[in-house]
Structure formats: structure tokens, C-alpha cells
Amino acid sequence: MVNPDTHVLESRTRDRVLRVVSQEGPVSIPALVERLGLTETAVRRHVDGLHADGLVEPRPAAGPRRRGRPAKAWVLTEHGHRALVNDYDDLAGEAVRFLGSTVGADAVQAFAEHRVAGLEQRLADRVATAGDDTAERTRALVDALNTEGFAASARPVGRGGGPLTGIQLCQGHCPVQHVAAEFPQFCEAETEAFSRLLGVHVQRLATLAHGDHVCTTFVPTPTTERPSS
């Protein structure tokens, strides 16, 4: 007979694995091991279980290929994203559709801006404490977004002072993903809020709402001026 405490612990660990894949995917097994502090055997068992349940799927890992079986990186499936969506998702979509059909598109836009304004207000103080440095403000924004359940992360891109030097801000979960798939005003309002919070013009490159495995926003950072010769 399975110990109930053991079952609860396994379920919580499985949820942790799912959320880290949501936050950092595509993510490899070794990266999950390091991130979660679990054994490789435990991580593989949970990933295999999530895969069998249709919540995660493999993709070829980036980087040079090595001998042996091909390396895999894991991302959430559509079913996996739905598993992280709250029970009111369908109700929210119905409400916004009703608003659009009875009042009009401008009302949907106003509602999207109103919703994001509340989020922006909650995030603003934490971002402001980071000072004026864009990279520090972005890290503060990531931390603040995680407290809101967005499974956010950030990584530098375009190192070397090129024209696209900046930070890639990723969100592995969106509480209005399926509403935003029908009403892109929610994504647009959120992107504009990020620009205001960070003090730079950011660019949304991918969204969960459009079927990507993560929302990706490019945050430009100032490049170091080269000394004149």
C-alpha cells in the first residue's frame, strides 16, 4: 500500500518539474537536475510521466551534437499549458466575447488596458527599486512577474556589442493565454506596460497565445561605446 505522504510528495515534485519546464523550456534533463536539486533518475521519471500524460514534449537540444542518443530539451504542450490555467479561463473568454459583441471592440481594448494597469501598478514599486540600469530593472521585473505566477525568466542575447544586444524576457505561463489567443489586445497592452516599466521600447517576439511554447520579449540594453582610435 502506498504511503499517502509519499503520494503527496511525488505529486508536488511532479508539479515542480512541470512549472520549471514552463518557466525555462526548452530545458534539458541535466538542467532540470541542477535547477530542482533532484537525482537524474527522479527527474527522468517525472518527465517521462508528464510526457506520457501529454503535458510535455521533447525538442532537439540546442548546441553541438554529441555521440550517443540525441539530446532532448523539453517544453510544455498545449495540454500542459492548459493544466496551468485556472478554472475560470472559459468563463473569462465568454465574458470578454460578450463585452465585445454587446459594447464593441473599444470596450475590449479598454478592459485589456484596465487589467494590465492593475498589474503594472503592482509591479512598479519592485522595478523602481532596481534603479536606472535596464538589466537590473529587467531582473526585478522577472522576480515581480514570478510572484504573479507568470513563470518568468531572463537571459542575455546578442553579446558582443552588436545591434541586437539585450535581454530575452520569457514567460512560461500566462493566466489569460486562451483569451489573448482570441483578443490580442491583452498581449499588446502587456507589452506596452513592460516598455513603461523598463523605460525602453521592448519588442514582443513570440506569445503563448499564438501557439509558441513561451512568451518572448526582447529588451534592448545600451551597448558600451567603443573607444575612438
C-alpha positions, 0 to 999 in steps of 0.5 A: 500500500502506498504511503499517502505522504509519499503520494503527496510528495511525488505529486508536488515534485511532479508539479515542480518539474512541470512549472520549471519546464514552463518557466525555462523550456526548452530545458534539458534533463541535466538542467532540470537536475541542477535547477530542482536539486533532484537525482537524474533518475527522479527527474527522468521519471517525472518527465517521462510521466508528464510526457506520457500524460501529454503535458510535455514534449521533447525538442532537439537540444540546442548546441553541438551534437554529441555521440550517443542518443540525441539530446532532448530539451523539453517544453510544455504542450498545449495540454500542459499549458492548459493544466496551468490555467485556472478554472475560470479561463472559459468563463473569462473568454465568454465574458470578454466575447460578450463585452465585445459583441454587446459594447464593441471592440473599444470596450475590449481594448479598454478592459485589456488596458484596465487589467494590465494597469492593475498589474503594472501598478503592482509591479512598479514599486519592485522595478523602481527599486532596481534603479536606472540600469535596464538589466537590473530593472529587467531582473526585478521585473522577472522576480515581480512577474514570478510572484504573479505566477507568470513563470518568468525568466531572463537571459542575455542575447546578442553579446558582443556589442552588436545591434541586437544586444539585450535581454530575452524576457520569457514567460512560461505561463500566462493566466489569460493565454486562451483569451489573448489567443482570441483578443490580442489586445491583452498581449499588446497592452502587456507589452506596452506596460513592460516598455513603461516599466523598463523605460525602453521600447521592448519588442514582443517576439513570440506569445503563448497565445499564438501557439509558441511554447513561451512568451518572448520579449526582447529588451534592448540594453545600451551597448558600451561605446567603443573607444575612438582610435 
